[in-house]
């Protein structure tokens, strides 16, 4: 493992705190020696924070009963429209075609 190249997967695992102790040391040393990789890790960490904030915002909206009711109604209407569209397609397919 000692000579293995550091990959983007390693850098993402570093940000996500998923590395074992040996790989953590290996990636940390690499980051100290490679400013470009350190900059990418900073960007990945920023993305991680942004995604975490978005997850929180989404959960706040999902817990809103009015939004849940609207979502359920929208889903019901979309399913209804899809069923009607399928029925029209089936009717059109069943119609005999005139030779032309």
Secondary structure, DSSP 8 states (H G I E B T S, - for coil): -TT----HHHHHHHHTT---HHHHHHHHHHHHH-HHHHHHHHHHHHHHHHHHHHHHHHHHHHT-HHHHHHHHHHHHHHHHHHHHHHHHHHHHHHS-----
